[in-house]
Amino acid sequence: MITYAERVGKLPPYIFADLERLQDELTKKGVNVISLGIGDPDLPTPRLVTDSLKAALTEVGSNNYSSSAGEDYFRQAVADWYEQRFGVDLDPETQVCSMIGSKEGLANLGRLLLNPGDRALVPDPSYPVYGQGATILSDATPATYSLIPETKFQPDFSAMRVDEKTKLLFLNYPSNPTAAVTTNETLKTAVSFCLENNLALCYDNAYSELAFGQYRSPSALQIDQSMDCTVEFNSCSKMFNMTGYRVGFAVGNKEIIAGLKKIKAQIDSGIPRFVQRAAASALKSYFDADFTLERERNNRIIEERLDILISGLRSVGLNAIKPEATFYLWVNVEMDGTEFVKQLLNAGVVATPGEAFGRNGKNYVRFSVTTEKVVQAVERIKRIELRGR
Ligand SMILES: Cc1ncc(COP(=O)(O)O)c(C=O)c1O
C-alpha cells in the first residue's frame, strides 16, 4: 500500500480543481455553464508573441534543454523591462531568475526559506499557493493576517505576531482575490517591517499590468532598501494572456535569487527556449506604439466586462465595487459564499466561493471576467431568486 507523506494530508482540497470537476460534470449533463471562476483569460496572446514563438521553434537548439535560471536573453529582457517600467536597476546575472510561471517560483521559495515548523505570514484572503504549495508543502505553518474592507484590504502590520520561527511575509497587490491595489505607505511599511524582523518579503506582482484608467501598479523594488529583503514575482501569464506558456520571473535580492537557482537546478530543466524567446519578445516590445495599443485594448475589454458585471450585480442588490486593477470582483454576498455559488451553479454560472482564499472570504464570492459571455452571465444571475440572504 502506498502512503503519502504527512504534509500531503495537511493540504486542503484545491478548490479550483474541485470547481473544474463540478463544471465538467454539469457540461456532460448538457448544461451550458458560463465560467466566472478561474482567472484564465480568454483573450488571445498578442500576435507578436505567437509569431516570435513560431520563428523560435526552428532555431538551432530550440529542442534542447534550457537553463533553469533562464537564458541570458530572457533575463536581460526582464532587467530591461524593469528598468523602463519601474525605474528599477537589476543585474540580469544575479538579480533575475526565470520561473515556470510564478506559481512554481512561489512554491520553491517556501522550500528555500522555510524549515519544518517555521512560520510564513500569509494574507487572508489570498492566492492559495502561499499558504499551501509554499508553506504547508515545506512542513511549515501559514500564520494568516487579515485583509478586510475597513482597511481597504491593506495589512495591519502592528497586529502581526513575529517570533524566531517566522521567516517570510507574502504580500500581493494588485490582489487576487480582493482586487485591491496597494499604497506606497503599505510597501514602505512592509519593507521596514521585514528588515526590522529579519523576514524575507515576497511581493507577488502578477497582476501589475492589468490596470485601468490612470492607475499604474508599483514594484516593491522601488522602495528604499527593498533589495536587502525582497523578492518580487511577476509573470507573462496575465500580462500577455500567456497562462499556458508557463513563463514568469523572480527578481530582487541576490541571495534569494541565487537560492532559487540552486533549488531549481535540482528540480527543473528550464522553460522551453522557444517560450523564453516569445516572452522576451513581448517584454522587449512592451513600449512599442502598436503593442501598447494592443495592451490598452485588452485592458479596455476587461474593464468593460467588469462594468457590465458590476451593474448586473448591483441590480440584484449586491454591492460590487469597481477595482483599479485585475479581472476580479470581490463581492460581499451577505450570506455563505459557498451556498451562493451553489445557487449560481444551478443557474449555469460558475464563480469562486471566497472561502477558497481564506476564512475572511466566508461571505464573499470572487467573480472573474475572463469570458466574453458576461452579458449572458448577468442575465442568468438576474433570474436567480437567492435563498439565504
Ligand atoms: C496572485 C497570483 N500569483 C501568481 C499566480 C500564478 O500565475 P502564473 O503561475 O501563471 O504566473 C496567480 C495565478 O492565478 C495569481 O493569482
The ligand as an SDF file (V2000), in Angstrom:
LIG
                    3D

 16 16  0  0  0  0  0  0  0  0999 V2000
   -1.7870   36.2660   -7.2190 C   0  0  0  0  0  0  0  0  0  0  0  0
   -1.2860   35.2420   -8.1660 C   0  0  0  0  0  0  0  0  0  0  0  0
    0.0210   34.9910   -8.2010 N   0  0  0  0  0  0  0  0  0  0  0  0
    0.5530   34.0760   -9.0250 C   0  0  0  0  0  0  0  0  0  0  0  0
   -0.2600   33.3610   -9.8740 C   0  0  0  0  0  0  0  0  0  0  0  0
    0.3800   32.3160  -10.7440 C   0  0  0  0  0  0  0  0  0  0  0  0
    0.4070   32.6800  -12.0560 O   0  0  0  0  0  0  0  0  0  0  0  0
    1.4250   32.0010  -13.0760 P   0  0  0  0  0  0  0  0  0  0  0  0
    1.9840   30.7740  -12.4230 O   0  0  0  0  0  0  0  0  0  0  0  0
    0.5920   31.6500  -14.2510 O   0  0  0  0  0  0  0  0  0  0  0  0
    2.4780   33.0040  -13.3330 O   0  0  0  0  0  0  0  0  0  0  0  0
   -1.6330   33.5960   -9.9020 C   0  0  0  0  0  0  0  0  0  0  0  0
   -2.4960   32.8210  -10.7900 C   0  0  0  0  0  0  0  0  0  0  0  0
   -3.6830   32.9480  -10.8340 O   0  0  0  0  0  0  0  0  0  0  0  0
   -2.1660   34.5530   -9.0170 C   0  0  0  0  0  0  0  0  0  0  0  0
   -3.4550   34.8290   -8.9700 O   0  0  0  0  0  0  0  0  0  0  0  0
  1  2  1  0
  2  3  1  0
  2 15  2  0
  3  4  2  0
  4  5  1  0
  5  6  1  0
  5 12  2  0
  6  7  1  0
  7  8  1  0
  8  9  2  0
  8 10  1  0
  8 11  1  0
 12 13  1  0
 12 15  1  0
 13 14  2  0
 15 16  1  0
M  END
$$$$
